[in-house]
Structure formats: C-alpha cells, structure tokens
Amino acid sequence: MAINAIRATFCNKLAIGWPVLALAAQFSITRDAAAQSVTRQLIALMDPQREIALALSACTAAVAEKAGVYVLQASGYVKVRDSQNGFTAIVQHSVPGAQEPQCMDAEGAHAILPRILKVAELRAQGKSPKEIKRFVADAFAKGIFQPPRRVGIDYMVSTENVVPDDNGVIAPFPPHVMFYAPFLTNTEIGSEGQAAGGPAFVAAQGTPYALIIVPVSPGAQMGSSHHHQ
C-alpha cells in the first residue's frame, strides 16, 4: 500500500479515537531540513511517567520489558533506567511540534543515541537550528559522531508517532520499523521516496544516518501496555 494511503488511513483512525499528542519529535531523518525553518526550539516537557510509557510504546513487549529509558528534562535527556537487553527507548524531539518515540538496538544506542542526546543538550542551551546542524556536521566530519557499523533496527511501533515528512510538514505517521542504512539512497532500493508511496523508502538518504523505513500493521505495536516499574 502506498505510504500516503497508509498515513491517510492511520490519520482517520486517530480521528475516531486513537490518542495523539501535539508534543515534541525522530528520528532525525529529513527532519534536519524542517528544523531550519524553526527559529525557536521550545519543547514542552512531559510528565516523566507519561514520557516513560510513551518511549516504551515504541518497543515490542518482549523488548520493552528490559529496555533502558531516557526522559527529557530542562537541560537535556536523563537516563532513568539502564538497559538490560541492549535496547534503549526514548522520545526524540527532532523539531518542536512532533514526537518520535523509538526503541533502538545496541548499535543504535552506540551510533544514533549520542547525536539525539547532544542535539537536545544544545537546544536546551539556546543554540539555533543552524548552529545545531553545523555542530552535527562537524561532529561527523571529526569522527565524534559515526554512522552505524552494522545492520540494526530501531522500532517505532507506537501509535502516537507525530513526525515531519520530506517537506517538513508535521503529522501523525503509522507504526513502522527502521533499519540503519548509512549513505543509502532511494534509487538504490527502487523507491521514489516517501511522497511517491511504496512499501519502503529511505529517510535522510545519502547521509550517515540514512534509514530504511518500513510501515507495519498497528497490530505489531505490543509495548504500550508495559508499565514502568
């Protein structure tokens, strides 16, 4: 089914009862472009228990049980639970107005999480989107940030994803899984991108943090009933 058709169906279901929060945002992808149009980067802080539950809703039940968890505070993210299985759950806030709960494996925690944490720290310090983008680019150039070293997975099977699209428009997006694919392009997987539809597309194509996005059935979301202990 075309990605746009999936998104349209998902939005209709949200309208009749699925919860949507207009909070903060992911998954990094082409969201860097969206961030450039944001002059103020104010992110509303959530109730910690609510944020923990939202972060874990990105995981499958088996993964959520022992995943590490981060929550956002005024100065940046703080770890509230250590990982016992290599997975880490976090609600990324790539741009104000979006929320991107995700649950990344050990490779993602090694290669992707540091960038998410640093961006939040810089934003809390009052850095502009342009300054943050420059910092990230320099960090990659200097080897401070590095692309994933192997294939891995980042779950976003929550029903509460609100993310920017290729054009920076923030809207609900269905549950999906993401596979690390540094520097991969849509052409290489036979896709014309998110807007063209298809069973999969590459987000942030050609960059160190490119990802293959594969929408899944909402039934795959199994972690939202997990209660933080």
Secondary structure, DSSP 8 states (H G I E B T S, - for coil): --HHHHHHHHHHHHHTT-----------TTHHHHHTT-S--------HHHHHHHHHTTS-HHHHTT-EEEEEETTEEEEEE--SSS-EEEEE-SSTT-BEEEEE-HHHHHHTHHHHHHHHHHHHTT--HHHHHHHHHHHHHTTSS---SS--EEEE--S--EEE-TTS-EEE---EEEEE-TT--TGGGT---GGG--S-EEETTTSTT-EEEEE--GGG---TT----
